[in-house]
């Protein structure tokens, strides 16, 4: 198993390991076994993931004599709702979990966010393990411990900080992932280069195409680099009192675009982040703190990969800058009524600021949505 | 303000103070002010408490220039439900809270448990302050950080460990409390004597009657002693991995009685605990580890105060030992299918054990419910 790389996330009360490599699902039992009690593990998955990968996981658990039970959710973001939460809690309590029971989140971001939140509140907190099956979840949502559900007031306004006991990121699982979803995950990988690692961004400029086209080796390298970058930030600021907010680069703009498209298939989260990061560069250029050359370089790379870089790249969508601004003002990161922005002095040099006027944002939005 | 006593709860990441004394609600602003940001505090209360005490609190906040807003819930345990949670989350999000917003739980255990749980999950965790207005909440539920709601599967199966930033226990507020509720709270006070402080139990034997009858001084002494006992245990074992379970003395039996009476007015929580503690003594006597004299002494004191000490003391209720046993088996504290019991070697000498056979429990239940 020399192909498996291990990364340690250090946290005061409970750190954990992230394992990245091929065929981790087929060999899951050996990693799960030391962490699971005699109570049957409860695997939470969705109908898509179940179809492609569940048998590999359950076969391994059978071989390893790990008792388990499975709850399969319908696929889709609407599971991350109050209704979805209540249904899943009921399904889990039907299985009579005890305090040493373990939940296994087996799927993408929706399954991971929902399962993590549930683990944090069932019996006032039980263990959970992440086995993310999308690129987006492997490089972002499965690590760092942010969990949550959506309400009519907005995304992830209800949730917790709750860390998994282990993350198993199987690069082989990505082979069944649609290209569009791979690209959406790739946008979050690019984010790590943009926020603090210019060399990594340049590596992505060289290797992004073969990575998305299928290279296991390049994918593993990029996932590890992404996890390492995120773990470093999270270890220092688990509850986002400071620099963890850098991980939201491109997300304030991105969330408002997603809100306008109803968090639908029309615009995937990673696609929204791709556009949002370019907008953050453009705003930084507009404020005279970043060179237009860097902004152009970022836009060129994302576009060359096939990612959208402007709101107008979204097909069949008309935009309204007032509506976008309103969504931005509802973001969790608002403080004293002022929005927090992650701006940049150039590739790899982002920073947090609330020194942005509404008029500047309006001007940027107007330009961004102009056809 | 020499009449106000302060107790520090030490916890690794965030300790807090419990203040106990008269007229704390009228003077709340001076204690709240250092902890509340410029965002309006959100006071969560219920219709009963609002009627008796809200104006005192809001007058103080006005005088102290602390901005606030109020959400008044219908009184009653059914607010501690999924439906209640969802409604309250929606009402709070309508007020656009930010991460530095503070919730104030102003009421009894229901308001405190629900508000604490909400504070732990809104925006992934915001501050909350407890201003408990019942004796039960002042000596038990407002301190220690256990929050939760009930589901159809049982009580408090969904919740979190989440500590308040401050607890203000106003002994004056108890003057409007019905005697039956005072007595129910008194049962939890007796619990602290029984689990680890024989001297305190003997003090209660001497002072219990005037305490319940209205002595501010005796009430303050008992509340402080109770909070000190609980804080000492919680500081060492916040997440109930060990000795914190001692605080559940009488609760496994008690919960099963409450479940059978539908958690209704028929049997208050403290009354159920009173009966449960006597049953735990009786079981300990039955196992030959506790003297019948101690059991009789405990029963005599609780009965002399006017508390029920046998299931058959509950009016208009028939009991079934199988049903009670079934409820006990669904308790959160079940481990490897074995129930955990808090038994006792005598007054002030309790311990945790799972070495109790179902046949012993059945025999005890049969005797307890025999008319």
Contacts between the chains, C-beta under 8 A, distances in Angstrom:
chain1	res1	chain2	res2	distance
A	12	B	13	8.0
A	13	B	12	7.9
A	38	B	336	6.6
A	39	B	336	8.0
A	82	B	82	7.9
A	82	B	86	5.2
A	82	B	89	8.0
A	86	B	82	5.3
A	89	B	151	6.6
A	89	B	158	6.1
A	90	B	151	7.1
A	90	B	152	7.4
A	90	B	153	7.4
A	93	B	151	6.4
A	93	B	153	4.0
A	93	B	154	7.8
A	93	B	157	6.1
A	94	B	153	7.6
A	96	B	330	7.6
A	98	B	334	5.9
A	98	B	335	6.0
A	98	B	336	7.6
A	99	B	332	7.0
A	99	B	335	7.2
A	100	B	335	7.1
A	117	B	121	7.8
A	120	B	160	6.7
A	121	B	117	7.8
A	121	B	121	7.2
A	121	B	158	5.2
A	121	B	159	6.2
A	121	B	160	5.7
A	122	B	157	7.1
A	122	B	158	6.3
A	123	B	157	6.3
A	123	B	332	5.4
A	124	B	146	6.9
A	124	B	147	7.9
A	124	B	148	6.7
A	124	B	156	7.9
A	124	B	159	4.9
A	124	B	160	5.6
A	124	B	161	5.5
A	124	B	239	7.8
A	125	B	160	6.8
A	125	B	161	6.8
A	125	B	239	7.3
A	146	B	124	6.9
A	147	B	124	7.9
A	148	B	124	6.8
A	151	B	89	6.6
A	151	B	90	7.1
A	151	B	93	6.4
A	152	B	90	7.4
A	153	B	90	7.4
A	153	B	93	4.0
A	153	B	94	7.6
A	154	B	93	7.8
A	156	B	124	7.9
A	157	B	93	6.1
A	157	B	122	7.1
A	157	B	123	6.3
A	158	B	89	6.1
A	158	B	121	5.2
A	158	B	122	6.3
A	159	B	121	6.3
A	159	B	124	4.9
A	160	B	120	6.7
A	160	B	121	5.8
A	160	B	124	5.6
A	160	B	125	6.7
A	160	B	160	7.3
A	161	B	124	5.5
A	161	B	125	6.7
A	239	B	124	7.8
A	239	B	125	7.2
A	330	B	96	7.6
A	332	B	99	7.0
A	332	B	123	5.4
A	334	B	98	5.9
A	335	B	98	6.0
A	335	B	99	7.2
A	335	B	100	7.1
A	336	B	38	6.6
A	336	B	39	8.0
A	336	B	98	7.6
